[in-house]
Amino acid sequence: MTDPIDSSSITTATTASSLKRSSESLKTPPTSMTIEDWENNALERVLAVTINNDKKDVLLYLENVRTDIQESHTDLLPRLSLDYLDNALFTRLSEHPCDPNPFTYLLNCWNRATEAKRLLRKSESNYEHKFKVYSDSSLLCSRYAMLCITMPGLFGSQNETEDVVNIVELMVFQVDSSRHFPWKFVQEIIQKAIDDESLLSLVEPIMKHISTKMKSMKGMSNYRPYLVLLEKLVEDKQVAAILPKIDSFNADNLNAINIEFDSLLGPFLRISPLNYDSAAVFFDAGSTDRNQPHNASACVLELRTLQNQLFYIVNKIIRASPESRVALLNYFSKAININTKRRATQIFPGSVSGDGFMTNVTLILIKLAEPFIDPSCTKITKVDPDYFCKTDLINIDEETKISSDLAESKKYYQENTSTEGETPNFISDVFFLTVAYMHYGLGGTIQSLTRLKKTVEELKSNLDRLEAEIPKWAHTNQASRLTQMIERVRNQLSQSRVLVMALEAILYDSKMNESVLSFVMFLSTWLIRIAEPNHQHPQTLVKLPITVPSPAGFKNLPEYMIDVCADYWKMLSKQCPQVLVSYHHLTPMLQFSVVFLRTAEYINNPYLKSKLTEVLFYGSLELGNGASGYLVDLFNSDPLTLKHLFHAMMNFYIEIERTGGSNQFYDKFNYRYFASQIFKCLWNSPTYRKQLERESKENIEFFVKFVALMLNDATFLLDESLAKLVEIHNLQTDPVAVFNDNTENQEPPSAENIQTRLRSAEQQASSWLQLGNQTVKLLELFTSAVPRAFVTPEIVDRLAGMLNYNLEALVGPKCRDLKVENPEKYGFDPKALLSLICDVYLNLSTLEEFVQATARDGRSFRLSTFERAIEILNKFKFKSDRALNQLATFAQSAESMRLQNLEQDLELGDIPDEFLDPLMYTLMENPVILPSSKVSIDMSTIKQHLLSDEKDPFNRAPLNIEDVVPDVELKERIRQFKLERRAASMQN
């Protein structure tokens, strides 16, 4: 192929003198010349041909054309004229080779005709005829240029495919050139194709070539001219409309792997720094941190410009015709329907479309949605709530639904599918496609980053391990193989780091996230609207609590619609909080969280609710500058939040006890940590403190269950924390004893084994202490506000026992086992924890029920323990004298009560087993019979058990407290037993 050159320098085979004369003759000819002579000369100049024997040395001589004219007009001097323009041009093209090709020659002719027409003066004689000569010439050039593409063999081409490629490359070069390409020439070609009803034949080879060219590119260095050409082409509405009719636009054989390569637009949509070859242009794994912000900015700017171009192209196709709009939506829907594995836990290489392609389409759709996602939601009614009943554009058959199973969902859609041929509007199509792409597209890319960061850590670990092996294998046959392995891992690590840099630059870009956040806010508002019975939110604020069952239309929506909101907000909260800090309309995010935490039964998946709690947690944290968290002002001002957030968080604290996951026991502690931090934040408001008091009085069963679970957590977390501290102490002081299993010939543990176990213990201690400290702080806050709520029979003994046990651990004889190096490393401050536990004692110290419960704890209560605690608190000035005196008085009261209880126990003597509670082994006061196991148990014991496990403890059958039956006969026997023993004691 001849290298293309700029149109202003493209010429035909003419001599230098003729070119000069031709250029000069564009000026107005002498008035003495006849119009026939002028027309002949004008066409000679435009076409660079002649039928005049005298000029054949300087212009291409068309002998056959001269013969044709002579045969038709024997009485006239042979001249070129409009009547023979077509004949002359066709003869020139078909009988004489054009260098480099016919298209270039026609472009030159068109340029000359257009320039001559521009230089015409309206005052000239025969202006209209002259104008027509040049116009007809340029139009005919356009027509034949069209034929060069649609019928490349017409002019005797030896390689038709190569000729078309050369023509398209000429267009690409000219469009990208700094000089001005006469795009009007292409527009005239397009118009001629439209007139001839051959537009598809014209556009298809052009599009297939530039799409194929894009497919073969690596990196982001050479794509621009091809993308610009596509932009220019779709400026014509009819070209944009006909693109979907090209067979490769959305072929049947497209799958997740090849759609971004083999579909017509795929190679354009996949351009992105999220492909390694492109990312390597901007990032170097070995570059310094100082360079990264500049590299990231360049990367983001490049992608932003690209995505604007892609949106322009897509928008032109959508607006070109109803048919092209439907075709493009079908293409996007196919891409999402075949990529549902992008959110799988494990993704096999090459099984899904790339992050670049899917992310670009996501952001294009978000831009399409911008006109209807205004903060006021004025067009929210345009989104069809029955969308999935009216179209199968997005396949949700196998999707998990919000709160219905697959069978129920299948039945719902079968019964509600529209049979009247009603189709959703364009806004609904864009809305639901965008949600799906947010989940599988952008959401999948966010997941890729998480997965890739883990890969980087694993590769670093592998590299360290391999490099440590070098001395071992030096000077052996394995040394070279080890070197190769190290080099391979280094390359993998380098590539992974580059991709992480690119992903972080794109995904953490504030401007991009502002656009995405606007859509997610709109989505969250729409979901509340569909969930609430009146479907009027936000124009009329949703009213809580919602007491009616979940609407069928809401419960059968894909669960990912909720997950999109929760996942995206969580990502922003952790990685890009500045976006949320600067965003001025966070109310939808907060209201969404409150509504679905308060109406928890509307969402089946507890992990979705845990994500919402985590979002609120991050919003409650103080910012780096000491300012309040970005949600705190809304916590204290939004009416819906003020009224319902506190109950919603208590409800979540209870509900998360059972997640259904394999790690549910440990998961709940992390989620409750988030809730505890939120409670701590809300505690600054009198409104929320009053709500706690109201819950404790008006919703007693609910509150007691909440407190019982909080006590369970505090008990377990402090037990585990202190046990791990003891293990750390032993590993630091006598590691051999820790490993000794009393077997003979025990080998001493290696330093590596000791360090491994120590690291594990330290990690667990840090985790348990953070969670435990937070739970005790929450307990202190709540007991200070509503102390009487903590002395109900179901919980007071457990609370007292937990406090006594941990007080003993902190100041008792074995407290030295908690002494570790650098305790602050684990978040362990024994004096602060001691002070906090004593605060709980002080909050409850005036309540007789708590004094009695403390005294009843025969396992851990000792007066000497309190005396030692008071001594420590006084020494380090952790408490005022008044508080210490109050604590001493409480301890003395409990000791007096313990002695009274001891006397009573001596009165009773040995208690028959049938009178003892089967779980607590204490004398029953109010025995009841369990309905299924028929076991008699004390009412307070079974109530306490049911707070954390709603099953019969003896046969695991479901059990409600309302189902137990008072054991009247046993209760009477116990009463008689007590009377008889006391009477006997008095006699003695």
Rosetta blueprint (number, residue, H / E / L):
1 M L
2 T L
3 D L
4 P L
5 I L
6 D L
7 S H
8 S H
9 S H
10 I L
11 T L
12 T L
13 A L
14 T L
15 T L
16 A H
17 S H
18 S H
19 L H
20 K H
21 R H
22 S H
23 S H
24 E H
25 S L
26 L L
27 K L
28 T L
29 P L
30 P L
31 T L
32 S L
33 M L
34 T L
35 I H
36 E H
37 D H
38 W H
39 E H
40 N H
41 N H
42 A H
43 L H
44 E H
45 R H
46 V H
47 L H
48 A L
49 V E
50 T E
51 I L
52 N L
53 N H
54 D H
55 K H
56 K L
57 D L
58 V L
59 L L
60 L E
61 Y E
62 L L
63 E H
64 N H
65 V H
66 R H
67 T H
68 D H
69 I H
70 Q H
71 E H
72 S H
73 H L
74 T L
75 D L
76 L L
77 L L
78 P L
79 R L
80 L L
81 S L
82 L H
83 D H
84 Y H
85 L H
86 D H
87 N H
88 A H
89 L H
90 F H
91 T H
92 R H
93 L H
94 S H
95 E H
96 H L
97 P L
98 C L
99 D L
100 P L
101 N L
102 P H
103 F H
104 T H
105 Y H
106 L H
107 L H
108 N H
109 C H
110 W H
111 N H
112 R H
113 A H
114 T H
115 E H
116 A H
117 K H
118 R H
119 L H
120 L L
121 R L
122 K L
123 S L
124 E L
125 S L
126 N L
127 Y H
128 E H
129 H H
130 K H
131 F H
132 K H
133 V H
134 Y H
135 S H
136 D H
137 S H
138 S H
139 L H
140 L H
141 C H
142 S H
143 R H
144 Y H
145 A H
146 M H
147 L H
148 C H
149 I H
150 T H
151 M L
152 P L
153 G L
154 L L
155 F L
156 G L
157 S L
158 Q L
159 N L
160 E H
161 T H
162 E H
163 D H
164 V H
165 V H
166 N H
167 I H
168 V H
169 E H
170 L H
171 M H
172 V H
173 F H
174 Q H
175 V H
176 D H
177 S L
178 S L
179 R L
180 H L
181 F L
182 P L
183 W H
184 K H
185 F H
186 V H
187 Q H
188 E H
189 I H
190 I H
191 Q H
192 K H
193 A H
194 I H
195 D H
196 D L
197 E L
198 S L
199 L H
200 L H
201 S H
202 L H
203 V H
204 E H
205 P H
206 I H
207 M H
208 K H
209 H H
210 I H
211 S H
212 T H
213 K H
214 M H
215 K H
216 S L
217 M L
218 K L
219 G L
220 M L
221 S L
222 N L
223 Y L
224 R H
225 P H
226 Y H
227 L H
228 V H
229 L H
230 L H
231 E H
232 K H
233 L H
234 V H
235 E L
236 D L
237 K H
238 Q H
239 V H
240 A H
241 A H
242 I H
243 L H
244 P H
245 K H
246 I L
247 D L
248 S L
249 F L
250 N L
251 A L
252 D L
253 N L
254 L L
255 N L
256 A L
257 I L
258 N L
259 I H
260 E H
261 F H
262 D H
263 S L
264 L L
265 L L
266 G H
267 P H
268 F H
269 L H
270 R L
271 I L
272 S L
273 P L
274 L L
275 N L
276 Y H
277 D H
278 S H
279 A H
280 A H
281 V H
282 F H
283 F L
284 D L
285 A L
286 G L
287 S L
288 T L
289 D H
290 R H
291 N H
292 Q H
293 P H
294 H H
295 N H
296 A H
297 S H
298 A H
299 C H
300 V H
301 L H
302 E H
303 L H
304 R H
305 T H
306 L H
307 Q H
308 N H
309 Q H
310 L H
311 F H
312 Y H
313 I H
314 V H
315 N H
316 K H
317 I H
318 I H
319 R H
320 A H
321 S L
322 P H
323 E H
324 S H
325 R H
326 V H
327 A H
328 L H
329 L H
330 N H
331 Y H
332 F H
333 S H
334 K H
335 A H
336 I H
337 N H
338 I L
339 N L
340 T H
341 K H
342 R H
343 R H
344 A L
345 T L
346 Q L
347 I L
348 F L
349 P L
350 G L
351 S L
352 V L
353 S L
354 G L
355 D H
356 G H
357 F H
358 M H
359 T H
360 N H
361 V H
362 T H
363 L H
364 I H
365 L H
366 I H
367 K H
368 L H
369 A H
370 E H
371 P H
372 F H
373 I L
374 D L
375 P L
376 S L
377 C L
378 T L
379 K L
380 I H
381 T H
382 K H
383 V L
384 D L
385 P L
386 D L
387 Y H
388 F H
389 C H
390 K H
391 T L
392 D L
393 L L
394 I L
395 N L
396 I L
397 D L
398 E L
399 E L
400 T L
401 K E
402 I L
403 S L
404 S L
405 D L
406 L H
407 A H
408 E H
409 S H
410 K H
411 K H
412 Y H
413 Y H
414 Q H
415 E H
416 N H
417 T L
418 S L
419 T L
420 E L
421 G L
422 E L
423 T L
424 P L
425 N L
426 F H
427 I H
428 S H
429 D H
430 V H
431 F H
432 F H
433 L H
434 T H
435 V H
436 A H
437 Y H
438 M H
439 H H
440 Y H
441 G H
442 L H
443 G H
444 G H
445 T H
446 I H
447 Q H
448 S H
449 L H
450 T H
451 R H
452 L H
453 K H
454 K H
455 T H
456 V H
457 E H
458 E H
459 L H
460 K H
461 S H
462 N H
463 L H
464 D H
465 R H
466 L H
467 E H
468 A H
469 E L
470 I H
471 P H
472 K H
473 W H
474 A L
475 H L
476 T L
477 N L
478 Q L
479 A H
480 S H
481 R H
482 L H
483 T H
484 Q H
485 M H
486 I H
487 E H
488 R H
489 V H
490 R H
491 N H
492 Q H
493 L H
494 S H
495 Q H
496 S H
497 R H
498 V H
499 L H
500 V H
501 M H
502 A H
503 L H
504 E H
505 A H
506 I H
507 L H
508 Y L
509 D L
510 S H
511 K H
512 M H
513 N H
514 E H
515 S H
516 V H
517 L H
518 S H
519 F H
520 V H
521 M H
522 F H
523 L H
524 S H
525 T H
526 W H
527 L H
528 I H
529 R H
530 I H
531 A H
532 E L
533 P L
534 N L
535 H L
536 Q L
537 H L
538 P L
539 Q L
540 T L
541 L L
542 V L
543 K L
544 L L
545 P L
546 I L
547 T L
548 V L
549 P L
550 S L
551 P L
552 A H
553 G H
554 F H
555 K H
556 N L
557 L L
558 P E
559 E L
560 Y H
561 M H
562 I H
563 D H
564 V H
565 C H
566 A H
567 D H
568 Y H
569 W H
570 K H
571 M H
572 L H
573 S H
574 K H
575 Q H
576 C L
577 P H
578 Q H
579 V H
580 L H
581 V H
582 S H
583 Y L
584 H L
585 H L
586 L L
587 T H
588 P H
589 M H
590 L H
591 Q H
592 F H
593 S H
594 V H
595 V H
596 F H
597 L H
598 R H
599 T L
600 A H
601 E H
602 Y H
603 I L
604 N L
605 N L
606 P H
607 Y H
608 L H
609 K H
610 S H
611 K H
612 L H
613 T H
614 E H
615 V H
616 L H
617 F H
618 Y H
619 G H
620 S H
621 L L
622 E L
623 L L
624 G L
625 N L
626 G L
627 A L
628 S L
629 G L
630 Y L
631 L L
632 V H
633 D H
634 L H
635 F H
636 N L
637 S L
638 D L
639 P H
640 L H
641 T H
642 L H
643 K H
644 H H
645 L H
646 F H
647 H H
648 A H
649 M H
650 M H
651 N H
652 F H
653 Y H
654 I H
655 E H
656 I L
657 E L
658 R L
659 T L
660 G L
661 G L
662 S L
663 N L
664 Q H
665 F H
666 Y H
667 D H
668 K H
669 F H
670 N H
671 Y H
672 R H
673 Y H
674 F H
675 A H
676 S H
677 Q H
678 I H
679 F H
680 K H
681 C H
682 L H
683 W L
684 N L
685 S L
686 P H
687 T H
688 Y H
689 R H
690 K H
691 Q H
692 L H
693 E H
694 R H
695 E H
696 S H
697 K H
698 E H
699 N L
700 I H
701 E H
702 F H
703 F H
704 V H
705 K H
706 F H
707 V H
708 A H
709 L H
710 M H
711 L H
712 N H
713 D H
714 A H
715 T H
716 F H
717 L H
718 L H
719 D H
720 E H
721 S H
722 L H
723 A H
724 K H
725 L H
726 V H
727 E H
728 I H
729 H H
730 N H
731 L H
732 Q H
733 T H
734 D L
735 P H
736 V H
737 A H
738 V H
739 F H
740 N L
741 D L
742 N L
743 T L
744 E L
745 N L
746 Q L
747 E L
748 P L
749 P L
750 S L
751 A H
752 E H
753 N H
754 I H
755 Q H
756 T H
757 R H
758 L H
759 R H
760 S H
761 A H
762 E H
763 Q H
764 Q H
765 A H
766 S H
767 S H
768 W H
769 L H
770 Q H
771 L H
772 G H
773 N H
774 Q H
775 T H
776 V H
777 K H
778 L H
779 L H
780 E H
781 L H
782 F H
783 T H
784 S H
785 A H
786 V L
787 P H
788 R H
789 A H
790 F H
791 V L
792 T L
793 P L
794 E L
795 I L
796 V H
797 D H
798 R H
799 L H
800 A H
801 G H
802 M H
803 L H
804 N H
805 Y H
806 N H
807 L H
808 E H
809 A H
810 L H
811 V H
812 G L
813 P H
814 K H
815 C H
816 R H
817 D H
818 L H
819 K L
820 V L
821 E L
822 N L
823 P H
824 E H
825 K H
826 Y H
827 G L
828 F L
829 D L
830 P H
831 K H
832 A H
833 L H
834 L H
835 S H
836 L H
837 I H
838 C H
839 D H
840 V H
841 Y H
842 L H
843 N H
844 L H
845 S L
846 T L
847 L L
848 E H
849 E H
850 F H
851 V H
852 Q H
853 A H
854 T H
855 A H
856 R H
857 D L
858 G L
859 R L
860 S L
861 F L
862 R L
863 L H
864 S H
865 T H
866 F H
867 E H
868 R H
869 A H
870 I H
871 E H
872 I H
873 L H
874 N H
875 K H
876 F L
877 K L
878 F L
879 K L
880 S L
881 D H
882 R H
883 A H
884 L H
885 N H
886 Q H
887 L H
888 A H
889 T H
890 F H
891 A H
892 Q H
893 S H
894 A H
895 E H
896 S H
897 M H
898 R H
899 L H
900 Q H
901 N H
902 L H
903 E H
904 Q H
905 D H
906 L H
907 E H
908 L H
909 G L
910 D L
911 I L
912 P L
913 D H
914 E H
915 F H
916 L E
917 D L
918 P L
919 L L
920 M L
921 Y L
922 T L
923 L E
924 M L
925 E L
926 N L
927 P E
928 V E
929 I E
930 L L
931 P L
932 S L
933 S L
934 K L
935 V L
936 S E
937 I E
938 D E
939 M H
940 S H
941 T H
942 I H
943 K H
944 Q H
945 H H
946 L H
947 L L
948 S L
949 D L
950 E L
951 K E
952 D L
953 P L
954 F L
955 N L
956 R L
957 A L
958 P E
959 L L
960 N L
961 I H
962 E H
963 D H
964 V L
965 V E
966 P E
967 D L
968 V H
969 E H
970 L H
971 K H
972 E H
973 R H
974 I H
975 R H
976 Q H
977 F H
978 K H
979 L H
980 E H
981 R H
982 R H
983 A H
984 A H
985 S H
986 M H
987 Q H
988 N L
